[in-house]
């Protein structure tokens, strides 16, 4: 008997044994049987249907590479439903994979016990394994997406709930600063600085969360002179970073349709990064250059050591930082600054690149002047 026929005739035996295995997983031990069974018959039906469908060698290779869509083109396949439900049940990814391993073993063992393998047994087993692997891939993909979604929701709720206590601390620090005697001015100033730093870290975390949850961050384009917006931001940065030498150079037409607030945020992140990780007393050079259809914004500074291409790209990864720590490194930094800069560049239709040569680090944002220019670029 071919496996496709066996999946239909022995469906109840397969389901019974699969559910018995699921019950050995603590989080599924008390789960209703209807929930445990709901998607499995559909998975078995899809596998059986696939085994009855003619398949070329190319199609077989595509399936092994994850390029096929075994379980249909609808909004959600049976295997995807399995992954979604298992994520919501709190299972670990290893347990989801173990379920498929148990299902595979169960089918092959019961099939072999039912009748001696026929002449097409090797081909049949190969096709069956391909189908199970495809189902597993769809389940894992959906499982991972659901877990990721809830992680972003958790970060959003956490950031929202921490806002209230943080604002209360900031207001209290301001009140103490006004009424405190001179000997408390320094500690109260430190308290205020720390609350501003916490607010900044929280903003970065929420920006990262927004980009991950919605697939991007919203912007509001308006005609502005980017150089003028950057000049205003640098005034704030100079006040926040006393002692830092921040110089600005402009060249050409720097006007365009940009979200000025977002780009000021990006510039602030780049300048703060340059001051913290650059060589003390060396200037940070901000340059805005107008080109035909784009404006380039770059921030350059001296560094104590060269950064490799691989290390440079890792700096843009969220929640990661480079291995080397400069004299001004801040261990409370979540490593979101450059990630956010890249997200801001991308939603403008541009990008940001970093390069290091001769112990000089330079980050350059390329920004199309308008949404039309971004679409054409």
N, C-alpha and C positions, 0 to 999 in steps of 0.2 A: 504493500500500500504506500502510495506517495504521501509525503508529509502534508501536502495541501488537503488531501482527503482526510487524513488522520486528525488534523486540527479541527475539522468539522464534526467528525464522528465521536471524538474523545474530548470534546470541548469541556464538558462538565468535570471530567476527571482532572484535566489540566487546571481548570479554575480552582477546584477544591484544593489541589496540592499547592498551587501558587498562593492561595489565601492562607493556607496553613503556615507557609513560610512567612508571609507578611505579619502574621500574628506573633512571630518570634521577635519582631522589632518592637521595642517597648512603646514607642509613640503610636503604633498601630494596633496594639494589643486589644484595646477596648473600642476600636473603631467599628462602626456599623458595617455589616457584611455588604449591604447595598452599595455603600461608598467604595469598599474595596473591590467589588465586582464591576462597578459601573463602566469603567473604561476598558478593562481587560478583554471582554468579548469583542469589542471593536478593534483592539490591537490585533487579536488573533484573526479576526475576519480580514483585516487589511493585509496581514502577512500571507494568509491563504490566497487571497486575490492576487497578490504580487507573484506568488509561486506559480500560479496558473497563467501568468502573462509572459509572452515570449520576450526574451531579453538578449540584445546583442552584446558582443564583447565590449564594445565602447560604452554601452549603457551600464554594464557591470562595473567597469573601471570608474565611471562617473559616480556610481552609487558608493563605491569604496572611498571616493574622495569627498563624499558628502554633498555632491552636486545635484542629486535627484530629490524628488519630493514624493516619497513612497506613499504617504498616507493622505494624499489628496491636496487640493488647492483651496480648501475652505478656510474660514477665519481661524479655526483651531482644529488640529488633528487629534485623534485618540491618544497618540503618544504624547503630544503637547499637553493635553488635559491631564495625563498621568503625572508629568513633571510639575505642572501647576499645583495639582492637589497635594503632591508630596511636599512641595515647598511650603504650602500653607499648613501642612500637618507638622512641620518642624523637623522633617527628616534631614539627615546629613546626606551630602551628595554620594558618599560611599554606600549608604544604605539604598539609595535609588539604583545605583549600578548593581548592587548585590541582588536586588529584585529581578533585574533582567537576566543576570547570570543564573539565578534559580529557575526562572521561566525557561531559559534555553536548555538547561540541564534536564528539567522536568519533561519537556516535549521530546527531546532526543531519547531519553531513557524509556519513557512510556511507549514511544513509537518503535524502538528496537525490541521491547518486550512483546509488543502486539503481533509483529510478524517479522520474518527474516528479511533483511535488506535486499532490495531488488537490484537490477543491473544499473539503474539510474541513481542509486543511493548516494554516491559521491557528489554528483551534480545537485541532487536534492538538498543534501546537507549544506553544501556551499551556498545555494540560493537562500536557504533558511537562515543561515548565519548572517548573510548580507542584510536580510530583512530585519532581523533582530538588532543588528548594529545600527541600522538606519533609525529604527524606533528609539533606541537608546540615545542616539545623537539628538533627535528631536526633543525627547524628554529632558535631557541634560540642558539643552539650549534654553528651553522654556523655564526650567527650574532656576537656572542661573539668572535669567532676566527678572524673575519674580523676587528672588532673594535680593538682587541689586536694587530693585524698586523699593523694597521695604527698608533697605539700608538708607536710601536717600530720604524716605519719609521720616525715618527715625532721626536723621541729622536735622531735617527741617523742624520737626517738633522740638528737638533739644535746643536748637538755636532760638526758636521762638520763645520757649519757656524760660530760657536764661536771660532774655532781654530785660524782663521786669526786675529781677534782683540786681542785675548789673547797673541798670539806670538808677536804682535806689542807692547803690554804693557810690555812684558818680555824683549824685546830688548831695549826698551826705558829705562826701569829700570836699565839695565846693563850699558847703556851709561851714565846715570845720576850718577851711582855709581862710574864710572871712573873719571868723571869731577867735581863731586860735592865737595864742601868744607867739612872739617871734621864734622861740625855741622849737615850736612845732611846725614852722613853715616848711622846713626841709622834708620831714616825714609825710606831711600832707601833700606836698608837691609830688613826692614819690607815689603816694596812693593815687593821686589824680592821673599821673602818667601811666600807672599800671592799669587803671580802669580803661583808659583810652586804648592801651595796647590790647587789652582783652576784647574791646569792642571791634578793633581792627581785625583781630584774628577771627572773631565771630563773623564779621562781614565776609571775610575771605572764605570761610567754611560754607556760608550760605550761598555765596556766589558759585562755588564749586558744586554744591548740592543742586542749585538751580540748573546749572549747565548739564549735569548728569541726569536729572529727573525729566527735564523737558526736552533734552536734546540740543539745547542751546540757550542763550540769554537774549531777551528782547532789547532792541535799541530804538531810539527815536532820532532819525536823521533830521538835520536842519542846516541851512547854509551858515557856515562859520569860517573864521580865519583860524586854522589850527595853531598857527604860531602864537596868536594872541591868547588862545585858550591855554596853551602850554606855558606861556609866560606867567599867567595868573597862578597856575598850579605850582610853578617853581618858586614863587614868592612864599607860598604856604610851606613848601618843602624846606626852603632855607630857614624858615622860622622853626620848623620842627626838628631840623638837623643842624643845630648851631655848630659852627666850626667846620662844616663841610663846604668845600669849594665846588659850586655848581655853576657851570658856564653854559650859555646858550648861543647857538649860531643858526641863522636862517639863510635860506637861499631860494630864490625863485618865488613863484606863486604858490602860497600854502593854503589857499581857500578850497572849500569843497563842502559836500553834504555829509556831515559826520554827526555822531552822537558825542557832543563835546564832553559831557559828564563821564561817559565810559572811557573816552580816550585820556581824560585827565587822571582817571583812576589807574589806567594802564601805565601812564607816565610816572605816576607816584610810586607804583610798584617797582618799575625799572630803576628809578632813581634811588629809592630806599635800598633795593638790592645792591646797587653799585656802591653806595656809601658803606653799607654793612660789610660787604665782602671785598671791597677794594683796598688799595694801599692807602693808609692814612696820609693826609696832607697832599695827596695827588688829586687833581681836579676831576670832576665828573663832567663830561662833555655831552650836552644835549644838542642834537642837530636836526633841523626840520628842512627838508629839501622838496621843492615842488618840481614835478616832472609833467610830462604831457597829460597823462590820464590818472596819475596817482601822486600821493605825497608820501615821502619816506620820513619816518621819525626814528632816530637812533639815539642810543645812550651808550657811551663808551667810558671805560675807566681802566686804570692800571690794576694788575693783580699780582699777587706774590708768586704765583705758579701758573703754568699753562694748563689749560683744560682740554682734554681730548675730545674728539668729535662725539664719541659715545657718551662721555660724561656730560657734554653739553646738551645732548638730546634728553638725557635723563632729568635734567633740571626742569624740563617742561612737564614732567610727569606729576600728577596730583599726589599729595601726601608723601612726596619723596624729595630728598635734597642730595646735593653732591656729597661725596665721601669726605672731601677736604673741607676743613673748617678754617676760615680766615680769622684774623685777629678780632674782627667785629662780628663774628657769627653769633646768632641768637638761637639758642637751643629751643626756645618756645615757638619758633617759626614752624608753621605747619607745612611749608613747602608748597603753598597754593599760589603764590604771587605770580610766577611765570606762567603757570597753567592758566590763570585768569587772563593774563595779558594775551596769550594765544587765543583764548576763546573770544576776547573782544576783537582781536584782529580778524578772526574768521567770520564773525557775524557781520563785519564790515566788508566781507568779500576778499579780505587780504590774508596776510600771514605774518609771522614773526620768526626770525632766524637768529641764532647766536653763533658767533665765531670768536676764536681766540688765536692770536698770533703775536709772538714776541712779548708775551706777558701783558697783552692788551686785550680786554674783553669788550665785545661790541654786540649789542642786541638791536636789530633793525626791524621795525614794523613797516610793511608796505601796504598802503591803504588806498584803494580806488577812490577817486573823487566823488563818486555817486553810486547809487544802486545800479544804474544803467551801465556804468563803466565796470562795476563788479560782475554783472551778468555777462558782459562781453569778454571779460578777461579770462 
